[in-house]
């Protein structure tokens, strides 16, 4: 429902939803850090928790550059793709009950669009 000056609540169709996945629905940060460690170690390097924490909140391309400096011999885009695949696979396989069913998302979206703002 949307409020306006002429109509207190106007029903509007929700066209999209944006979710910050890190901690909102699934805490993916541990999986991302594990993927960084695995990737760096696969190139003979070492990756500490402290190094990983320095990348939290940084852009993916900036982080990929840091990983290159740590010894990962891939292009930045390849690093991002590798980390994305590794972390999403790990987080999906560890979520209790598996992926969230579409019916649950539909229910959440319907409730959100019906709530007064």
C-alpha positions in Angstrom: 0.0 0.0 0.0 1.3 3.4 -0.9 0.1 6.7 0.8 -0.6 9.8 -1.2 -2.1 13.2 -0.5 -5.4 12.5 -2.1 -5.7 8.8 -1.2 -4.3 7.6 2.2 -3.6 4.1 0.8 -3.3 3.2 -2.8 -2.8 -0.5 -3.7 0.3 -0.8 -5.8 1.7 -3.9 -7.5 5.1 -4.8 -6.2 7.4 -5.2 -9.1 10.7 -6.1 -7.4 12.3 -6.6 -4.0 15.9 -6.0 -3.1 17.4 -8.0 -0.3 20.8 -7.6 1.4 21.6 -11.3 1.7 24.5 -11.0 4.2 22.7 -11.6 7.4 19.2 -10.7 6.3 18.1 -14.1 5.1 21.3 -16.2 5.2 24.6 -15.2 6.8 26.8 -15.8 3.7 29.9 -14.0 4.9 31.5 -17.2 6.4 31.0 -19.0 3.1 32.5 -16.1 1.2 35.5 -16.1 3.5 36.0 -19.8 3.2 35.8 -19.5 -0.6 38.5 -16.8 -0.5 40.7 -19.0 1.7 40.3 -22.0 -0.6 41.0 -20.0 -3.7 44.2 -18.4 -2.3 45.4 -21.7 -0.9 44.8 -23.4 -4.3 47.4 -21.0 -5.7 49.9 -21.8 -2.9 49.1 -18.7 -0.8 47.9 -18.3 2.8 44.7 -16.3 3.7 44.1 -15.2 7.3 40.8 -14.2 8.9 42.3 -10.7 9.4 42.9 -10.4 5.6 39.4 -11.6 4.9 37.9 -9.0 7.3 39.7 -6.2 5.4 37.6 -7.2 2.3 34.2 -7.1 4.0 32.2 -4.2 2.5 34.6 -3.6 -0.4 33.6 -3.9 -4.0 34.1 -7.3 -5.7 36.6 -6.0 -8.2 38.7 -4.3 -5.4 38.6 -7.5 -3.4 39.7 -9.5 -6.5 42.7 -7.2 -6.9 43.7 -7.9 -3.3 43.3 -11.6 -3.9 45.5 -11.3 -7.0 48.2 -9.7 -4.8 47.8 -12.7 -2.5 48.8 -14.9 -5.4 45.6 -15.8 -7.2 46.6 -16.0 -10.9 43.3 -15.2 -12.4 41.6 -12.2 -14.0 39.5 -10.2 -11.6 36.2 -11.3 -13.3 37.3 -14.9 -13.0 38.0 -14.4 -9.3 34.6 -12.9 -8.7 32.9 -15.6 -10.6 34.8 -18.3 -8.7 34.0 -16.8 -5.3 30.4 -16.4 -6.2 30.0 -19.9 -7.3 31.9 -21.4 -4.3 30.0 -19.3 -1.7 26.6 -19.7 -3.2 27.0 -23.5 -3.5 28.3 -23.8 0.1 25.6 -21.6 1.6 22.8 -23.3 -0.4 24.0 -26.8 0.7 24.2 -25.7 4.3 20.8 -24.0 4.6 18.5 -26.1 6.7 15.7 -27.2 4.5 17.5 -26.2 1.3 16.5 -23.2 -0.9 13.6 -21.1 0.1 10.5 -22.3 -1.8 8.8 -19.8 -4.2 5.6 -20.1 -2.2 7.4 -18.6 0.8 8.8 -15.7 -1.2 5.3 -15.1 -2.6 3.8 -15.0 0.9 6.5 -12.6 2.1 6.0 -10.3 -0.9 2.2 -10.3 -0.5 2.6 -9.4 3.2 5.1 -6.6 2.4 2.9 -5.1 -0.3 -0.2 -5.2 2.0 1.5 -3.5 4.9 0.9 0.2 5.4 4.1 2.3 5.0 
